[in-house]
């Protein structure tokens, strides 16, 4: 049963993006995604909107995951976080100091096989959720930070870590037919709540960021966000369309560093006992309405 996952109930709280031009990147997210800027003590910038926040910092490494060095997942309560920490400790996982200032004491990080950090903790400060809900420019449609996706050249090692060690639950697999009659797994979607995915990975030639997504409430919100992008002369990079896995409506834009950002609506919810589903590695799976973004 899905509810037996030690990670169950954890939601994506924020991510960090690092850039050679952090001021430019922060200004893009401030304007494009209706967030407000707040300088942090380490020189990075916090961007906050209605139920969405991310940290933008200066690029400081040459490793392939440097552009999106961590994703931070929030547990609903301290008991869940303590149980999860004990679960990882029992497996001998190396727990590292928490790299984000947005979590309360007791948060920690772990490194995946690609060197990317996954952070687990509790939101710092009472009323933080209320503060997040109040931030951002008035009059904009909702946009809750909902999922993050990465690319990897070693899908098998990453799957073993995220499923067996961290406890993410697989929802969908995407499989490519090979010339010899076999199949290659090219994408996996994972959930940590009933929502279809909070994390996913695609097979690629190297480890790198893929995209992150903000979930809105309906098709009209998709329209309103697209109109907002148009007013800023930000072109839609992909979409509008509808994904096969997740069945969600979407469009994507590119930030100044070429990182993809998605506006999504109507992401499906899964039952606890739903088995892993399988999709062919075709354009139609990635976009039921038209062209797909074929990573591999």
N, C-alpha and C positions, 0 to 999 in steps of 0.2 A: 504494500500500500504506500502511496506517495507520502502520506502523513508521517510515516516512519523515518523519513529523511531527517537527519539531524539539522539540516539547513532550512527546513521548511518554515516558511513565514518571513524569511529574510528578503528585503526588497532593495533594489538599487537606490542608493541615496545620492551619490555624486561620483564624478570621475575627475581625473586631472588630465589636462592637455598641456604639453610643453612645446614651446615654439622659439625659433630664432628671432621672431618679432612678436613678443608677447603682448605689447601694447596694442598692436594692430589686431591681433586675434581676439583679445578681450573686448575691443571696441566692436568687432563684428558680432560677437555673441550678445553683447549688450543691446545692440540695435536690432539685429535680425530676430532674436528670440525674447525680446521685451524683458530684459533683466537689468538689474542695477549693479554697479560695481562697488566693491569694498576692498581696500588694500589690506593685505595680511602681513603679519610681522616678518615673515621670511622673504618678503618682496614679491610674492605672487599676488594674484587678484582673484577674489571670490566674485562670481557672477550668480545672482539670485533672482529667481522669478517665482511665479505661482507654482509651488510644488516641484521646482526644478532648481538645481544649482550645480555648478562646476567650478573647478579651480584652474586658472591659466597661469603657467609659470614659464620661466626661461629654460630653454633646452640646455641640458647639462651633461649629456652622454651620447655616445655613438652607438649604443646597443640598439637592436631593431625595435625594441618596445619603448624607446625613450620618448616618442611622441605622445604616447598615452600610457604613462608608467603605472597607473593603478586605477582600479575600480573599487568603490567602497559600498558595501552592502550593510544595511541597517537591520538589526534584530528588533522585534517588537518589545522585548523586555529583557531585563538583566538575567533572568533565569535561563532563557533560551540561549543567550550569548555564553553564559557560564557552562552550560551543557555542551555547547558546540566546541568551546575551547577544550574541555575535557576529552571530547571525542577525538579531536585532532592530536592532542597530547598523547593519548593512548596509542595512536598510530605512529608516534615518533616524528611527527611533522615539526619542522623547525619554525617556531613562532618568532616573528621579528617585530621590532617596535612599529607602532602605528605612524605612518607618514603624514596623515592628514590632521589638521587642527580642528576639524569639524566634528570629531567624535569625542565622546566623554572618556575619561581615564578608564583603562581596562580593555580598550580596543587593541587589535593586533593585526599583523599582516602575514601572509604566506606567499611564497614565490612559486609560480607554475613552471612547467618544464621549459617554457620560452623565456623565463626570467621576469615576466610581468607579475606585479604584486596584486593580490586580492586582499582587501582590507575588510574586517568585520568588527562591528561595534554598535554603540548606541549613539543617537543624536545628542550633542552636547547641549545642556541647558533646558530647564523646564520651559514649555511654551515654544520650543523651536519650530514645531510643525505650524503653529499659528503664525509665527513670524514669517516662515517660508510662504504661507498662503497669502500673506498681506503684501509681499514684495512684488515688484514688477510694475510695469506701466498699466494704468487703469484702462479698461476697455478692450484689452486683448483677450482672445479666447484662451481656454486652459491649455496646458502643455506639460503634463507630468513626466519627469524623467522616468523612463520605463525599462529600457534594455540597452545593453552594450554588446557589440559584436567584434570579434578579432579574427585575424587570418593567421594561419600557422602552416609550416611545412611538415610538421610531425603530428598529424591528427590522432594517431593511435595513442601516443604518449599523453597528449593533452586530454583525450577522452578518459583514459584510465585515471588521470589525476582529478579531473572535474567530477567524474561520476563516483569512483571508488573512494577517493580521499575526501573531497569536499562535500559530496552528497547532492550535487545537482541532479535533477531527474530528467532523463531524455524524453522529449516529446516527439520530434520528427527527425528522420534521417533522409538525406538526399544522396542518391546513388547514380553514378555514371556507368553506362555500359562500356566495356572495354572490347577491343578488337578480338581478343581471344575467347570471348564468350563470358568472361567474368564481370565483376562489378567493382568499382572503387567508390568508397564513401567520400563524399566531397563536402558535406555540411552536416552539422548536428545542432539542433535547437534544444535548449535546456530551460526548465522552469524551477522556481523555488517557492512559488505560490500557485494558485490555480490558473493564473494567466499563462498563455501558451509558452512564452519564453521571457526570461529576464537576462539571459546570456546565450550567446551562440558563437560558433566558430566555423570558418570556411577553410578548406584546403587551398593553399597557395604555394608560391615558390619561396616564401620567406615569412617570418613572423612580423606582423605589422598591425596597426589599428585598421579596423574596417569601417564601423560607423557606430553612432549611438542614436537613440530615438526618444522623442517626446510624444506621449499618448494624449490624444484629444478625445472629445466626447462623441463626435458625429461627423458626417460628411460636410455639413455646413462649416464646421471648424476648419476642416481641410481647405475649403474655399477661402475662408477668412485669412488663414495663415498664408495661403498662396497670394492673395491680394496684398497682404502686408509685405511679402517678399518683393512683389512687383513694384510697390511704391518705393522700395529701396533699391530698385534696379538689380535685384538678385535673381538670376535666372534659375528656374527649376532644372536640376541636373538629371533627374529620372522621375518619371511619373507625370501626372497621377496614374495610379494603377492599383492592383489588388494582388497581394502575395498569395501563393498557394499555401505553404506552411504558415499558419497563423490566421489566414483568411482576412488579413487586415488591409484596409485602404491606406494609401501612402503617397507621399512624394519625398524626394530628397534634394538637398542643395549641397554645395561644397563651401567649406570655409576657406579663408585665404591660404591656408597651408595644404589644401586639397583633401582634407578630411571630410568624409561624408556625414551628413546629419539628416535624420528622417523625422518627418511629422507623420504620425500613424493614428488610425482610428479603428475602433471595433475589433481589436485583437481578441481572438476567441479565448474562452476559458475551457479548461480541461477537467474531467472528473478524476478522482484519485486513482482509479484503477484503469484508466485508459492506457492501452498498450502503445508502444512506439509505432508511429506510422512511417510509411516509406513513400518517397517521391522520386520521380526520375529527374536526372540532372538535365533539364531542358529549360529553355526560355519561359515556357508556359508555367512551369512550377514556380519560378521566381516572380513572374508577373502574368497573371491570368488574362490580362487585358492587352498585352503588347510586348515590346522588347524587354529582355532581361539583362541584368548585370551579371555576366558570366565570369566568375572569379577564376575558375580553373577549367 
